[in-house]
Amino acid sequence: MMRMIIKSWLVAAVFASIFTVTVWADEVTDWNQNMFTAAHIAGTSPLIMGRVAAIVQASVFDAVNGIERLHSNPR
């Protein structure tokens, strides 16, 4: 009886691992992709894009640091 229960759980675990869906949850990569897509569609100059990318990355750092609190404020 115990072997039957173990086999059932093992089969269920195998099927659960086979049919899992991978979820994309990297918001920083999404922000970067949106930034470059918007710049490409708008035809932004590479000189201006460098400044825009720096501003976006500073905003990303502030947003992530506001949530995780890994770095202190250098005051």
N, C-alpha and C positions, 0 to 999 in steps of 0.2 A: 504494500500500500504506500509506504513512504517513497519507494523508488518511482512509483507512478506520479506522485505529487512533484518530486524533483524533476522528472522528465517533462512534466507539463509546464513547470516554471521555466525550464531551460528552453523549451520550444517557444514559449511566449516571449522570452528575452531575445531570442534570435530573431523572431519576426518583428519585434519592436525595434531592434537595432537596424534591421534591413529597411523598414518603412519610415524611418525618421526623416524629417525635412530639415535641410540646413537653412538657418536663418542668418541674414546679413544684418549685423547690428553695429557696424563701425561708423558712427556718425561723423567722425573727422574725415574719413575718406569720402563720405557723401558730400560734405561741405566743399571739399577740394574739387570734386567732380562737378558740382553745381557752379562753382566759381569759374572753372575752365570752360564749361559749356556756355555760360553766359558771355564770357569774353570772346569766345569763338563766334557765337551768333552775332554779337554786336560789332565784331570786327575791331576790337580794341587794339591799340598800338602796344607792342611789346614793352616799350618804355613805361607806359601807364600801367600795364598789367603787372609789372614788377612791384609797383607801389601798392596796387590793389591786393596782390597776393600777400604782401607783408601785413597789411591791415587785417585781412581775413585770418591769417595765421595768428596774429596777436589776439584777435577776438576768440579764436578757437582755444588758445592757451588759457585765456581768462575764463572762458566758459567751463572748460574741463577742470581747471584749478579751483573754480568756485564750487564744484561738486565734490571733487576728491580731496582738496586741501593738501596737496603734496608739497607745495612750495610756499614759503612765507612771503609776505609783502616786504620789499626792501626799503623800508622807511627809516 
